[in-house]
Amino acid sequence: MAMYIAGNAVGFFVEPITAELGFSRSAFSLYMSLSTLTGVFVLPLIGQVLPKFGAKRLLIGGGLWVSLGFVWLAFATRLWQFYLVGIFLGLFMMPITMFLAILLINNWFTAKKGLMMGLLNASGGLAGAIVSMVMPTFLDNFGWRMGYFLIAGLFALLTVPNALFMLVEKPDSIGLTAYGDGLSAQAESSEPLHDQSIAYEEAKKMKPFYVLFVGIFHSAFGGGMMQYLPAHFSGMSFTSAQVGTLFSLVMAGMIIANISVGAINDKIDSAITLTFVVACMVIALFFLATTRSFLALAIVMFILAFGLGGPAVLTPLVVSEVFGIGDYPRIWSILGMAPSIGVSISGPLWGAVYDVTGSYAIGMYVMMGLTVIYGICYLFALKRGPLKQPLNVTGI
């Protein structure tokens, strides 16, 4: 929830900050890209040191660090200051949120992982929906600097007490076992449960590893678009309340979408679930680019929720299905870099599209093609993955 509050709220800051300080949208969005790129480079390091320091200390220290970064943003006046804070935020933003959460799910669940991944992302949808309703009015009344103070306080509140009083890294540390241990594979899924995993050293030699990296990279371009949806709606002359309503609808829709996608993936073939998610994204992008009716867009937001939320739920599940869970932290520390790189690159590109054309429509048409590409990459990895090809140890 902390990550989704911070990530989704920044979209409401683009217009007031660029208008007041005179930055172009593409130049300003680079600070968000620097944040995610920094996370890309520190993620493998965090994966190595996590066993030594433990999840609890990582979440406490990282939560305070990121909160301080948002306080720092409230005092920024120059573009280089935003860039510097972006790097500061990136050191711990991703490692203490989604990376840590995904590892915790793998520690605590051997069954129902799809449902739990859906619930994980649904919590973010709930947080995003609340922020989307509150943030536009808050910024109108108190300004963007106070908005950063609000984000800092919420981030600290959702991370530090959580680490102090709730977080348990592994079930065996308190005498429990992971949910699903000892259950038969057929009781939980129609798919066979693989009893083998691929080591990281072998995985990185395989074609599906790199194809999946490319697919994950392209799937993250939707996250870059999310940063600009409030500005896109504002350009249609909608009021702040209407913009907040539309954005909150897509976030609220993600609550249903994420849980549904995770639960469906537990019951049926991953390829079918993936195809459904890709179709929703393509349909939503087309209507986003061509529709200016508030009522029609309200309906499109629900479809978009499946297209945007689906990859966040499916990607970790696809990685574990393709390579197993034995060496998952190391494999995910590399493949998990792909969405951060995608978001960091797509953010400035979406801003540049607007700066050059005065609209985001062309970017949405291009994104339709990228969505199909990432779908094909995921399907290739699922069909040609090493656990689906037991005799083909090289994966090539």
C-alpha positions in Angstrom: 0.0 0.0 0.0 2.9 2.4 0.8 4.3 1.8 -2.7 1.0 2.3 -4.5 0.3 5.5 -2.5 3.7 7.0 -3.5 3.6 5.7 -7.1 0.1 6.7 -8.0 0.1 10.0 -6.1 3.0 11.4 -8.2 0.7 11.6 -11.3 -1.3 14.4 -9.5 1.9 16.4 -9.0 3.0 16.6 -12.7 0.7 19.5 -13.7 1.0 21.8 -10.7 4.8 21.4 -10.4 5.6 21.9 -14.1 3.2 24.8 -14.2 4.7 26.5 -11.2 8.4 25.8 -11.7 8.4 25.9 -15.6 9.7 22.4 -16.2 8.6 20.4 -19.3 6.7 17.2 -18.4 9.3 14.9 -19.9 12.2 16.6 -18.0 10.3 16.5 -14.7 9.3 12.9 -15.1 13.0 11.9 -15.3 13.2 12.2 -11.5 10.7 9.3 -11.3 12.8 7.4 -13.8 16.0 7.9 -11.8 14.2 6.5 -8.8 13.2 3.3 -10.5 16.6 2.9 -12.3 18.4 3.3 -9.0 16.1 0.5 -7.7 17.1 -1.6 -10.6 20.8 -1.5 -9.7 20.4 -2.0 -6.0 17.9 -4.8 -6.2 20.4 -7.6 -6.8 22.5 -6.2 -3.9 19.5 -6.2 -1.6 18.8 -9.8 -2.6 22.3 -10.8 -1.5 22.3 -8.9 1.9 18.7 -9.6 2.9 19.5 -12.9 4.6 22.1 -11.1 6.7 20.1 -8.1 7.8 16.6 -9.6 7.8 13.3 -8.2 6.4 12.4 -6.4 9.7 15.4 -4.2 9.8 15.3 -3.6 6.1 11.7 -2.4 6.2 12.2 -0.1 9.3 15.3 1.5 7.9 14.0 1.7 4.3 10.6 3.1 5.4 12.3 6.0 7.3 14.7 6.6 4.4 12.0 6.9 1.8 9.8 9.1 4.0 12.7 11.5 4.5 13.1 11.6 0.7 9.5 12.8 0.2 10.1 15.5 2.9 13.1 16.5 0.9 11.0 16.8 -2.3 8.7 19.3 -0.5 11.6 21.8 -0.4 12.9 21.2 -4.0 12.9 24.2 -6.3 15.4 23.2 -9.1 15.2 20.3 -11.5 18.5 18.8 -10.4 17.2 18.7 -6.8 14.3 16.5 -8.0 16.7 14.3 -9.8 19.0 13.9 -6.7 16.0 13.0 -4.5 14.8 10.5 -7.1 18.1 8.6 -6.7 17.8 8.9 -2.9 14.3 7.4 -3.0 15.2 4.6 -5.4 17.8 3.1 -3.0 15.0 1.6 -0.9 11.6 2.3 -2.5 11.3 -0.9 -4.5 13.4 -3.3 -2.3 11.2 -2.7 0.8 7.9 -2.9 -1.1 7.1 -5.2 -4.0 10.4 -7.1 -3.9 10.1 -7.9 -0.2 6.3 -8.6 -0.5 6.8 -11.2 -3.3 9.6 -12.9 -1.3 7.3 -13.1 1.7 4.5 -14.7 -0.3 7.0 -17.3 -1.6 8.1 -18.0 2.0 4.6 -18.3 3.4 2.6 -20.0 0.6 3.2 -23.0 -1.5 -0.5 -23.1 -2.6 -2.9 -20.3 -3.5 0.0 -18.1 -4.6 -2.1 -16.6 -7.4 -4.8 -15.5 -5.0 -2.3 -14.1 -2.5 -0.5 -12.2 -5.3 -3.9 -10.8 -6.3 -4.7 -9.7 -2.7 -1.2 -8.1 -2.5 -1.9 -6.0 -5.5 -5.5 -5.4 -4.5 -4.3 -3.7 -1.3 -2.4 -1.3 -3.6 -5.5 -0.7 -5.6 -7.4 0.2 -2.4 -4.6 2.6 -1.4 -4.5 4.1 -4.9 -8.3 4.6 -5.0 -8.3 6.4 -1.7 -5.4 8.6 -2.7 -7.0 9.4 -6.0 -10.1 10.7 -4.3 -8.2 12.7 -1.7 -5.1 14.0 -3.5 -6.6 16.3 -6.1 -8.6 18.3 -3.6 -5.7 18.2 -1.1 -3.4 19.7 -3.7 -5.9 22.3 -4.7 -6.3 23.5 -1.1 -2.9 23.0 0.4 -0.4 22.9 -2.6 2.0 20.3 -3.9 4.6 20.9 -1.2 2.2 19.9 1.6 1.2 17.0 -0.7 4.7 15.6 -0.4 4.6 15.9 3.4 1.3 13.9 3.3 2.9 11.1 1.3 5.9 11.1 3.6 3.7 10.6 6.7 1.6 7.9 5.1 4.7 6.0 3.9 6.2 6.0 7.3 2.9 5.0 8.9 2.5 2.0 6.6 6.0 0.6 6.8 7.6 1.2 10.2 4.8 0.0 12.5 4.2 -2.9 10.1 7.8 -4.0 10.5 7.9 -3.5 14.3 4.7 -5.4 15.2 3.5 -7.6 12.3 6.2 -8.8 9.9 7.5 -12.3 10.3 9.9 -13.3 7.5 9.6 -17.1 7.6 6.9 -19.3 9.1 9.3 -21.7 10.7 10.7 -19.0 12.9 7.5 -19.1 14.9 6.8 -22.8 14.6 4.6 -22.7 11.5 4.8 -24.1 8.0 4.0 -22.5 4.7 0.3 -22.7 3.7 -0.1 -25.6 1.3 2.8 -27.7 2.6 1.8 -31.4 2.5 -1.3 -30.8 0.3 -1.5 -32.7 -2.9 -0.9 -30.9 -6.1 -4.3 -31.9 -7.5 -6.1 -30.5 -4.5 -4.9 -27.0 -5.3 -4.6 -26.8 -9.1 -5.3 -28.7 -12.2 -1.7 -28.0 -13.3 1.0 -30.5 -12.1 3.1 -29.1 -9.2 6.8 -29.2 -10.4 9.1 -30.9 -7.9 12.2 -29.5 -9.5 13.6 -26.0 -9.9 16.1 -24.4 -12.2 19.2 -22.9 -10.7 20.0 -19.3 -11.5 23.3 -20.3 -13.3 21.3 -22.5 -15.6 18.3 -20.2 -16.0 20.5 -17.3 -17.3 21.7 -19.6 -20.1 18.2 -20.2 -21.4 16.3 -18.5 -24.1 13.0 -18.2 -22.1 14.9 -16.2 -19.5 15.8 -13.4 -21.9 12.5 -13.6 -23.8 10.6 -13.2 -20.5 12.9 -10.3 -19.5 11.9 -8.5 -22.8 8.2 -9.3 -22.2 8.3 -8.0 -18.6 10.1 -4.9 -19.8 7.3 -4.1 -22.3 4.5 -4.9 -19.8 5.7 -2.1 -17.5 5.0 0.6 -20.1 1.5 0.8 -18.7 2.9 1.8 -15.4 4.6 4.8 -17.1 1.2 5.7 -18.6 -0.4 5.7 -15.1 1.8 8.6 -14.1 0.1 10.7 -16.8 -3.5 9.6 -16.6 -4.5 12.5 -14.3 -2.8 15.0 -16.7 -4.5 13.3 -19.7 -7.9 13.7 -18.1 -7.2 17.2 -17.1 -6.5 18.0 -20.7 -10.1 17.0 -21.5 -11.3 19.9 -19.4 -12.6 17.7 -16.6 -12.7 19.2 -13.1 -10.3 18.1 -10.4 -13.1 16.1 -8.8 -13.8 14.3 -12.1 -10.1 13.5 -12.7 -9.9 12.1 -9.2 -13.0 10.0 -9.8 -11.7 8.5 -13.0 -8.4 7.7 -11.5 -10.0 6.2 -8.3 -12.2 4.1 -10.5 -9.2 2.4 -12.2 -7.6 1.9 -8.8 -10.8 0.5 -7.2 -11.2 -1.7 -10.3 -7.8 -3.1 -9.6 -9.0 -4.4 -6.3 -11.5 -6.7 -8.1 -9.2 -7.3 -11.1 -6.1 -8.3 -9.1 -8.0 -10.8 -6.9 -9.9 -12.2 -9.9 -6.8 -12.6 -12.1 -4.9 -14.3 -9.2 -7.8 -16.7 -8.4 -8.5 -17.5 -12.1 -4.8 -18.2 -12.6 -4.9 -20.8 -9.7 -7.8 -22.6 -11.4 -7.1 -22.5 -15.2 -4.2 -22.3 -17.6 -1.9 -19.3 -17.2 -1.9 -18.7 -20.9 -5.7 -18.2 -21.0 -5.5 -15.8 -18.1 -2.7 -13.9 -19.8 -4.7 -13.7 -23.1 -7.6 -12.2 -21.3 -5.4 -9.6 -19.6 -3.8 -8.6 -22.8 -7.2 -8.2 -24.6 -8.5 -5.9 -21.8 -5.4 -3.7 -22.1 -5.7 -3.3 -25.9 -9.4 -2.5 -25.7 -8.9 0.0 -22.9 -6.1 1.8 -24.7 -8.1 2.1 -27.8 -11.0 3.8 -26.1 -8.7 6.0 -23.9 -7.2 7.4 -27.1 -10.5 8.0 -28.9 -13.1 8.7 -26.2 -13.8 12.0 -24.4 -17.1 11.1 -22.7 -16.8 11.0 -18.9 -19.4 8.2 -18.6 -17.7 6.1 -21.3 -14.3 6.6 -19.7 -15.7 5.5 -16.3 -16.5 2.2 -17.9 -13.2 2.0 -19.7 -11.4 2.5 -16.3 -12.8 -0.9 -15.1 -11.5 -2.6 -18.2 -8.1 -0.8 -17.9 -7.9 -2.1 -14.3 -7.6 -5.7 -15.6 -5.0 -4.7 -18.2 -2.8 -2.7 -15.8 -3.2 -5.0 -12.8 -2.8 -8.3 -14.6 0.9 -8.1 -15.2 1.7 -7.2 -11.6 -0.1 -10.4 -10.5 0.9 -12.7 -13.3 4.6 -11.9 -13.8 5.9 -13.3 -10.5 3.6 -16.3 -11.0 4.9 -16.9 -14.5 8.5 -16.7 -13.4 7.9 -19.3 -10.7 6.0 -21.5 -13.2 8.8 -21.3 -15.7 11.8 -21.7 -13.4 10.5 -23.1 -10.1 11.0 -21.6 -6.7 14.2 -23.2 -5.6 16.4 -20.3 -6.7 13.6 -17.8 -7.1 15.1 -14.9 -5.1 18.2 -14.7 -7.3 16.2 -15.2 -10.6 13.6 -12.6 -9.6 16.3 -10.1 -8.5 17.3 -10.1 -12.2 13.9 -10.4 -13.9 12.4 -8.1 -11.4 14.7 -5.4 -12.8 12.8 -5.4 -16.1 9.6 -3.7 -14.9 11.6 -0.9 -13.2 13.6 -0.3 -16.4 10.4 -0.3 -18.4 8.7 2.2 -16.1 11.8 4.4 -15.9 12.1 4.6 -19.7 8.4 4.8 -20.5 7.8 7.7 -18.1 9.9 10.3 -20.0 8.7 8.8 -23.3 5.0 9.4 -22.3 6.0 13.0 -21.3 7.9 13.5 -24.6 4.8 12.3 -26.6 2.8 15.1 -25.0 5.5 17.7 -25.4 5.8 16.9 -29.1 2.2 16.2 -30.1 0.1 17.9 -27.3 -1.7 14.6 -26.7 -1.1 11.2 -25.3 -3.1 9.4 -28.0 -0.2 8.4 -30.2 1.5 6.8 -27.2 -1.6 4.8 -26.5 -1.7 3.4 -30.0 1.9 2.4 -29.7 1.2 0.8 -26.3 -1.4 -1.4 -27.9 1.4 -3.0 -30.1 3.7 -3.3 -27.1 1.0 -5.1 -25.1 0.7 -7.7 -27.8 4.5 -8.1 -27.9 4.7 -8.7 -24.1 1.8 -11.2 -24.3 3.7 -13.2 -27.0 6.9 -13.2 -24.9 5.1 -14.5 -21.8 3.3 -17.2 -23.9 6.7 -18.3 -25.4 8.2 -18.6 -21.9 5.3 -20.6 -20.6 5.3 -23.0 -23.6 9.1 -23.3 -24.0 10.1 -23.0 -20.3 12.6 -25.6 -19.0 10.1 -27.2 -16.6 7.8 -27.7 -19.6 10.7 -29.1 -21.6 12.4 -31.5 -19.1 14.6 -33.1 -21.7 15.9 -29.8 -23.1 18.2 -28.8 -20.3 19.7 -25.8 -22.2 16.3 -24.3 -23.0 17.5 -23.4 -26.5 
